[in-house]
Amino acid sequence: MINIVGKRKIYYSFSISLAVLSLIAILAWGLNFGIDFTGGSLMEIEFAGETPQADAIKEKLASVGITESTAQPAGEKGFLIRFKDIDEDTHQKILASLNSLSPVEEKSFESVGPVIGQELKDRAYSAVGLVLVLILVYIAFAFRKVSRLITSWKYGVAALLALFHDILIPTGIFAVLGHFAGAQADLLFVTGLLTILGFSVHDTIVVFDRIRENLRKGAGSNFEDTVNISVNQTLARSINTSFTTLLALFAIYIWGGESIKSFILLLIMGIFFGTYSSIFVASSILVTWENWRRKKLANKFS
């Protein structure tokens, strides 16, 4: 049996280091929000003939009054073009201008006003916050009958701390990618965060549920031993589940469409760190908390 919980200080150091670096990146550069949150237009096109360079596309956009734009390759002959919010007349002028470079087919076009973008951003923050609170309440309720040694709400707090870890680190990495590679945070980014929360808390609850069963059976000589036994018993299940999920995500990332690659990359990072936290962080927090409580109680009566 692997002494996972006994080496928790190593895992704490690794997680805290990544979390601090992620927080620094977020505070220094922030997220590169997409048009869903800032307002603007997104056009996906594909050229039938020779594929022009991105600079040539931007020059054509400038000729119709779009001076600020980005053109990101999407596949062999496609581009994702982002620019300010426009009316339908300008939309048609852009298509006509691009057609002068090479015959072009418009795959999709969406436009979001700045007011709607801010409203979507506010709702995204509210959605993530609400999910975290509901997860805390649910775990505290589900473990209400396991208050021996450690009260049920502490399970919820431990899971919540692990979840912050799971979304903070991928968000920090996206802040770096947004600053250096132009990766954007859009509604799919929020969807990815919510998916990570659901996957990670599910994995954590499996471990906590095994701790609950072993506490009832009296397995282990003390609480730390019980937790370590429980983590080892669920280790293979956690790794196998995450590994098969990651295989599917890597396949989608390699062969899937360009427009969802950032979303898939976020899921890959989130599931990796979510699995790591479920095994090495969440349960260890319970042990650290309980040991601190016992030490405080011992000092009180000494």
C-alpha positions as CSV (number, residue, x, y, z in Angstrom):
1,M,0.0,0.0,0.0
2,I,1.3,3.4,-1.0
3,N,1.7,6.0,1.8
4,I,0.0,8.8,-0.1
5,V,-1.4,10.8,2.8
6,G,1.9,10.5,4.7
7,K,3.7,12.4,2.0
8,R,1.1,15.2,1.8
9,K,3.6,18.0,2.4
10,I,5.2,17.2,-0.9
11,Y,1.8,17.4,-2.7
12,Y,0.9,20.5,-0.8
13,S,4.1,22.2,-1.9
14,F,3.5,21.3,-5.6
15,S,-0.1,22.4,-5.6
16,I,0.5,25.7,-3.7
17,S,3.4,26.6,-6.0
18,L,1.3,26.1,-9.1
19,A,-1.7,27.9,-7.5
20,V,0.5,30.9,-6.6
21,L,2.1,31.1,-10.1
22,S,-1.4,30.8,-11.6
23,L,-2.7,33.6,-9.4
24,I,0.3,35.8,-10.3
25,A,-0.4,35.2,-14.0
26,I,-4.1,36.0,-13.7
27,L,-3.3,39.3,-11.7
28,A,-0.5,40.3,-14.1
29,W,-2.2,39.6,-17.4
30,G,-5.8,38.6,-16.8
31,L,-7.8,36.5,-19.2
32,N,-8.0,37.4,-22.8
33,F,-11.8,37.5,-23.0
34,G,-13.4,36.7,-26.3
35,I,-16.3,38.5,-28.1
36,D,-18.8,36.6,-25.9
37,F,-17.7,38.8,-23.0
38,T,-16.3,41.9,-24.7
39,G,-18.6,42.3,-27.6
40,G,-17.6,42.0,-31.3
41,S,-18.0,39.7,-34.3
42,L,-16.6,36.3,-35.1
43,M,-16.5,35.0,-38.7
44,E,-15.4,31.6,-39.8
45,I,-14.5,31.3,-43.5
46,E,-13.0,28.8,-45.8
47,F,-11.3,29.6,-49.1
48,A,-12.1,27.5,-52.1
49,G,-9.0,28.4,-54.1
50,E,-5.5,29.5,-53.0
51,T,-5.4,30.3,-49.3
52,P,-4.1,33.9,-48.6
53,Q,-1.9,34.9,-45.7
54,A,-3.4,36.3,-42.5
55,D,-1.9,39.8,-43.2
56,A,-3.6,39.9,-46.6
57,I,-7.0,39.2,-44.9
58,K,-6.4,42.0,-42.3
59,E,-5.5,44.4,-45.1
60,K,-8.8,43.7,-46.9
61,L,-10.6,44.2,-43.6
62,A,-8.9,47.5,-43.1
63,S,-10.0,48.6,-46.6
64,V,-13.7,48.5,-45.4
65,G,-13.0,50.2,-42.1
66,I,-12.1,47.3,-39.8
67,T,-8.7,48.5,-38.6
68,E,-8.4,46.1,-35.6
69,S,-8.8,42.4,-36.3
70,T,-7.3,39.0,-35.8
71,A,-7.2,36.2,-38.3
72,Q,-6.5,32.8,-36.9
73,P,-5.9,29.8,-39.3
74,A,-8.6,27.0,-38.9
75,G,-7.7,23.9,-40.8
76,E,-6.0,23.9,-44.2
77,K,-8.0,26.6,-45.9
78,G,-10.1,28.2,-43.2
79,F,-9.7,31.2,-40.9
80,L,-11.4,32.5,-37.7
81,I,-11.6,36.3,-37.9
82,R,-12.4,38.5,-35.0
83,F,-13.2,42.2,-35.1
84,K,-15.5,44.8,-33.6
85,D,-19.3,44.6,-33.7
86,I,-20.6,45.5,-37.2
87,D,-23.9,46.0,-39.0
88,E,-25.1,43.8,-41.9
89,D,-24.0,46.2,-44.6
90,T,-20.4,46.1,-43.3
91,H,-20.7,42.3,-43.0
92,Q,-21.5,42.0,-46.7
93,K,-18.7,44.4,-47.7
94,I,-16.2,42.2,-45.8
95,L,-17.3,39.1,-47.7
96,A,-17.1,40.9,-51.0
97,S,-13.6,42.2,-50.1
98,L,-12.4,38.7,-49.1
99,N,-13.8,37.2,-52.3
100,S,-11.4,39.4,-54.2
101,L,-8.5,37.5,-52.6
102,S,-9.9,34.0,-53.4
103,P,-13.4,32.5,-53.6
104,V,-14.6,32.3,-50.0
105,E,-17.4,30.4,-48.2
106,E,-18.7,31.8,-44.9
107,K,-19.1,28.9,-42.4
108,S,-20.5,30.9,-39.6
109,F,-20.9,34.5,-38.3
110,E,-21.9,35.7,-34.9
111,S,-22.1,39.2,-33.4
112,V,-22.4,40.2,-29.8
113,G,-23.0,43.7,-28.5
114,P,-20.8,45.1,-25.6
115,V,-23.8,45.3,-23.3
116,I,-24.8,41.7,-23.9
117,G,-21.1,40.7,-23.5
118,Q,-20.9,42.3,-20.0
119,E,-24.1,40.6,-19.0
120,L,-22.8,37.2,-20.1
121,K,-19.6,37.8,-18.2
122,D,-21.6,38.6,-15.0
123,R,-23.7,35.6,-15.4
124,A,-20.6,33.4,-16.0
125,Y,-19.1,34.6,-12.6
126,S,-22.5,33.9,-10.9
127,A,-22.8,30.4,-12.4
128,V,-19.3,29.3,-11.2
129,G,-19.9,30.8,-7.8
130,L,-23.3,29.2,-7.4
131,V,-22.0,25.8,-8.4
132,L,-19.3,26.0,-5.8
133,V,-21.8,26.9,-3.1
134,L,-24.2,24.2,-4.1
135,I,-21.4,21.6,-4.1
136,L,-20.4,22.6,-0.5
137,V,-24.0,22.3,0.6
138,Y,-24.5,19.0,-1.1
139,I,-21.4,17.4,0.4
140,A,-22.2,18.7,3.9
141,F,-25.7,17.2,3.6
142,A,-24.5,13.9,2.1
143,F,-21.9,13.3,4.8
144,R,-24.1,14.5,7.7
145,K,-24.2,11.0,9.3
146,V,-20.5,10.7,9.4
147,S,-19.6,13.2,12.1
148,R,-17.4,10.9,14.1
149,L,-13.8,12.3,14.2
150,I,-14.6,15.0,11.7
151,T,-17.8,17.0,11.1
152,S,-19.6,16.6,7.8
153,W,-19.2,20.3,6.6
154,K,-15.4,19.8,6.7
155,Y,-15.7,17.3,3.9
156,G,-17.4,20.1,1.8
157,V,-14.7,22.6,2.7
158,A,-12.0,20.2,1.7
159,A,-13.7,19.4,-1.6
160,L,-14.2,23.1,-2.2
161,L,-10.5,23.9,-1.6
162,A,-9.6,21.1,-4.0
163,L,-12.0,22.6,-6.6
164,F,-10.4,26.0,-6.3
165,H,-7.1,24.3,-7.0
166,D,-8.6,22.5,-10.0
167,I,-10.0,25.7,-11.7
168,L,-7.3,28.2,-10.6
169,I,-4.4,26.4,-12.2
170,P,-6.0,25.9,-15.7
171,T,-7.2,29.5,-15.6
172,G,-3.7,30.6,-14.8
173,I,-2.3,28.6,-17.7
174,F,-5.0,30.2,-19.9
175,A,-3.9,33.6,-18.7
176,V,-0.4,32.8,-19.9
177,L,-1.6,31.4,-23.2
178,G,-3.8,34.4,-23.7
179,H,-0.9,36.8,-23.2
180,F,1.6,35.0,-25.3
181,A,-0.5,33.0,-27.8
182,G,-3.8,34.9,-28.0
183,A,-5.9,32.1,-26.5
184,Q,-9.3,33.6,-25.6
185,A,-11.8,32.9,-22.8
186,D,-15.3,32.7,-24.1
187,L,-18.5,30.9,-23.2
188,L,-16.9,27.5,-24.0
189,F,-14.2,28.4,-21.5
190,V,-16.9,28.8,-18.8
191,T,-18.6,25.6,-19.9
192,G,-15.2,23.9,-19.5
193,L,-14.7,25.2,-16.0
194,L,-18.2,24.0,-15.0
195,T,-17.4,20.6,-16.6
196,I,-14.1,20.4,-14.6
197,L,-16.0,21.2,-11.4
198,G,-18.5,18.4,-12.0
199,F,-15.8,15.8,-13.0
200,S,-13.5,16.7,-10.1
201,V,-16.1,16.8,-7.4
202,H,-17.4,13.4,-8.6
203,D,-13.9,11.9,-8.3
204,T,-13.4,13.5,-4.8
205,I,-16.8,12.2,-3.6
206,V,-15.9,8.7,-4.6
207,V,-12.8,8.9,-2.3
208,F,-14.8,10.6,0.5
209,D,-17.5,7.9,0.2
210,R,-14.9,5.2,0.7
211,I,-13.6,7.1,3.8
212,R,-17.1,7.1,5.1
213,E,-17.5,3.3,4.6
214,N,-14.1,2.6,6.2
215,L,-14.9,4.8,9.2
216,R,-18.1,2.8,9.8
217,K,-16.1,-0.5,9.5
218,G,-13.4,0.8,11.8
219,A,-10.7,0.2,9.2
220,G,-7.3,1.6,10.1
221,S,-5.6,2.3,13.4
222,N,-6.4,6.0,13.3
223,F,-8.0,8.6,11.0
224,E,-4.9,9.2,8.9
225,D,-4.5,5.4,8.3
226,T,-8.2,5.1,7.4
227,V,-7.9,7.9,4.8
228,N,-4.8,6.4,3.3
229,I,-6.4,3.0,3.0
230,S,-9.5,4.7,1.3
231,V,-7.3,6.6,-1.2
232,N,-5.4,3.4,-2.1
233,Q,-8.7,1.5,-2.6
234,T,-10.0,4.1,-5.0
235,L,-6.6,4.8,-6.7
236,A,-7.0,2.4,-9.7
237,R,-10.6,3.6,-10.3
238,S,-9.6,7.3,-10.4
239,I,-6.7,6.8,-12.7
240,N,-8.4,4.5,-15.1
241,T,-11.5,6.7,-15.4
242,S,-9.4,9.8,-16.0
243,F,-7.0,8.1,-18.4
244,T,-9.8,6.8,-20.7
245,T,-11.4,10.3,-20.6
246,L,-8.1,11.9,-21.5
247,L,-7.6,9.5,-24.4
248,A,-10.9,10.6,-25.9
249,L,-10.0,14.3,-25.3
250,F,-6.6,14.0,-26.9
251,A,-8.2,12.4,-30.0
252,I,-10.7,15.3,-30.3
253,Y,-7.9,17.8,-29.7
254,I,-5.7,16.3,-32.5
255,W,-8.4,15.6,-35.1
256,G,-11.3,17.9,-34.0
257,G,-12.2,21.3,-35.3
258,E,-10.0,24.4,-34.7
259,S,-12.8,26.3,-33.0
260,I,-13.0,23.8,-30.0
261,K,-9.3,23.2,-29.4
262,S,-9.0,25.7,-26.6
263,F,-12.1,24.2,-24.9
264,I,-10.6,20.6,-25.2
265,L,-7.2,21.8,-23.9
266,L,-8.9,23.3,-20.9
267,L,-10.7,20.0,-20.2
268,I,-7.5,18.1,-20.5
269,M,-5.8,20.3,-18.0
270,G,-8.8,20.4,-15.7
271,I,-9.3,16.6,-15.6
272,F,-5.5,16.1,-15.0
273,F,-5.4,18.5,-12.1
274,G,-8.8,17.4,-10.8
275,T,-7.7,13.8,-10.7
276,Y,-4.4,14.8,-9.0
277,S,-6.3,16.9,-6.3
278,S,-8.8,14.1,-5.6
279,I,-6.0,11.6,-4.9
280,F,-3.3,13.8,-3.3
281,V,-5.0,17.0,-2.0
282,A,-8.6,16.7,-0.9
283,S,-8.3,13.8,1.4
284,S,-5.0,15.0,2.8
285,I,-6.7,18.3,3.8
286,L,-9.1,16.3,6.0
287,V,-6.1,14.6,7.7
288,T,-4.3,17.9,8.2
289,W,-7.4,19.5,9.6
290,E,-8.1,16.7,12.0
291,N,-4.5,16.5,13.2
292,W,-4.6,20.3,13.8
293,R,-7.8,19.9,15.8
294,R,-6.3,17.2,18.0
295,K,-3.1,19.1,18.6
296,K,-5.2,22.2,19.6
297,L,-7.3,20.1,21.9
298,A,-4.3,18.4,23.5
299,N,-2.6,21.8,24.1
300,K,-5.9,23.0,25.7
301,F,-5.9,20.3,28.3
302,S,-2.2,20.0,28.9
